[in-house]
Each structure stands twice: as structure tokens, then as C-alpha cells.
């Protein structure tokens, strides 16, 4: 991965006026190279500065989310399998809010498109998905682009403390309703 990142950085630095388009394109190709979103956002901060890097990252991440939405429409059986797998891990009655997804996206080791799947579950239509994706992509782009160079110098202890400090926020921003099926509430006896 180190060679890929060095190669991609060299291409963007020599891209000139096409560098922003190359950077947004790398956001779209990111899943193919197994590059984390955090790495791309930090690279955007180092290459373009805080404001431009954040803008390009938001555009690239949102376009990546839209591609995920289209892929979900083309492969509904695969999405159903992913939803069942997520329900086994998280629970069948838990749905994350947009603000929870935005906070979870700040944690580097949580898969980006798994959180896009959470947005897809609660979105009623394309416009709702687009709005929720855009809003939940802003914090990751702002934080990791602006803190890019500084974050690479953090000690592991500080990083763990920051991640642990996010947990209470996720709990406080949870959806405060419980949906229960009739059959789950009234257990029927089977002979």
C-alpha cells in the first residue's frame, strides 16, 4: 500500500490543473485499491490545503456514495445479503441516524460503505439518501483534511483516547425509538 500511495501522490502533484479531477477520480477508484477514505482525505489536506482539499474530498466521497447507491440498485440480492449480515452484527431493530453515521465515519477502521448501507436503510428515496450522505460526509472530510499533517504525528495513546471519546457521542445521538414485531413481543409456543 505504501508504493501505491507514493505513486498516487506523485501523479496528483504533477497533474497541474487536472490535479483536482485526478484527486476526485482517486476517491472514486479508492475501493478498488483498498485505500481508506481517511488516507485520501489526509492526502487532500497535504496537497491542496484545508479549504480546497475539504471541498475536493466532499465531492469525491459524495460521488463514491452515489456510485454505491447505483450499485445497490443493480445488485439488490447482494445488498439484501449485506443487510442480513449487518443485522446479525448490530441487531435487526437498530437503525442509525445520519448524525451517528457521521460520527462513525470519523473512526478509521469502520468500513465506509457499511455506513452507506446504514444510510440506505433509513433513506426513503434517492434525494433522502443524497442529502444524508452529503451531510454525513462533511465531518470526515473537514476533520481529516484539516488535521491531516498533525494527525500523522499523534501518538497511539492520543489516537485511542480520541476514539474512546467518540463513543459517548454515538450513544447520545442514537435513535430513541424501538420497533418490535408482534411475534417478538408475544412469544408463541410451538409444539
N, C-alpha and C positions, 0 to 999 in steps of 0.2 A: 504494500500500500504506500510505502514511503516513496518508491520510484514513480508510482502513478501520480501522487500528489506533486512531486517535484516537476514532473513533465507537464501537468496541467497548469501549474503556476507559471512555468516558462512560456507556455502558449499564450496565456492571458496577458502577461507582461509585455509580450512583443506584439500583441494584437492591435494596438493603436486605437482607432475609432471603433473597431469591431470588438474590442475587449468586453464592453458590457454585454453585447449579444452572445459572445463566447461564454461569458460567465453565466448568463441565464440559461444557455444551452447545457452547460455543465450541471446546473441544477436539474434539468430535465433528464440528463443521462446518469445522474447520480446513482439511482438504484441499480443500474447495470454494472457499475464499477464497485458497488458495495461501499460507497463512501457515505459517512454520516453527514446529516444536514448541518450539524454543529461545525464540522471541519470546513464545509463550504462557506458558511456564514463568517467564520473567523477569517478565512482567506479573503472574503469580500471586504472585511474591515481593513485588513492589511494592504490590499491592493488599491481600493478606491476611496478609503476614508469612511468615516462613520455615516454620513448622510447618504452619499451615493451608494455605498456598499449595502446599507439597510434597504434602500429603495430597490436595488437590483435583486437583493435576496428575497424581498417580499414578492416581487414579480415572479421570480423563478420558483419559489416554494408554492405560490398560489397556482401557477401553471402546472406544477407537478401534482398538486391536489386535484386539479381538473382532469388531468390525464388519468389519475386513479379513479375518478368518478366515471369517466367514459369506459375504462376497462371493467369496472364493476357492472356496467350495463351490458357489456359484451359477454361477460362470463358470470352470469347470475348463480350458477351452481357452485362455482369456486367461492364466490362471496358468501353463499349460504354455509359452506363448509367452514370458512373463516369465522363467521358469526357464531356457529355452534362451538368452535374451538375457543373463541373469546368468552362465550357464556360459561363454558366449563371452567375456565380460569378465573373469571371475575364474578360470575353469577348470572342467572338468567333474568333477574328482575332489576339489575342495576344498569342505569344509563348515565353517562357522564354529561355534564353541561359543557357549554363552549368554554367557559372560564376555567373549568377543571382541565379540559383538553389543552388549553393554552398554557396552563402551569405544568402539566405533564410533558409538554413538548420542550420545556426548559431542561428536563432531565435527559442527559445524552444517551443513556442506554435503553430508553423505551423506543420501540420501533415507530417511526414516523407514520407509516401507512396503517398501522394498527390503530393509531389515534384518529386517522382519517376515516377508518371504518366506524369508530365510535360516533363521529360526526354524521356519517352516512346513515346510521341507525336512527338518530333523532331528527334529522332533516326531513322535512315533508316534501320538498321539491328541489329542483336544481338551484333556484335562487336562494333558498334557505341554506343549502349546502355551500354555495359560493360565499355567502355572507359569513357563515360560521367558520369556514376555512380561512377566509381572509383575516377575520378578527383573531382567530387562534394562531395565525402565522406571524402576526406583528410582534408579539413579545420575543419569540425565538430569534427573529431577525434583528430586532433592536438590541437585545441583550448581548448576543454572541458577536454581533458586528462591532458594537461599541466597546466591548470588553475583550475583544479578540487577542490583542497582544498581551494584555495584562493577565488574562485567564491562563495563558500558556505558562506563566511563571508561578501560578498558585501551587502551594504545597498540597499533597494529597489530603492532609488533615483539614485544611481550609475548604477544599472541594467537598469532602464528606459532610462537614458542618453545614455548608450551604445547601446541599441536597436534603439533609435531615430537616433543615429549617423550612423547606417547601412542604413537608408532609402535613403540618397543621393547616396550612392554607388550602391544600387539596381537600381536607376533611371539612373545613368551614364553608367551602364553596360547592359542596355536594348538592345534588338534587334532593330535596327534602320531602319526597313522596315515595310511598311503597305501593307497588302494584302486585296484587296477589290473585291468582286464579281461584275460582270457586272450589275446584277439586283439590288444590293445595291446602286451602283453609279447612275444608271438611274432608278429612281422610275417610274414604270408603273402604269397608272391609271386603277383601277379595277372598273367595274360597278356593 
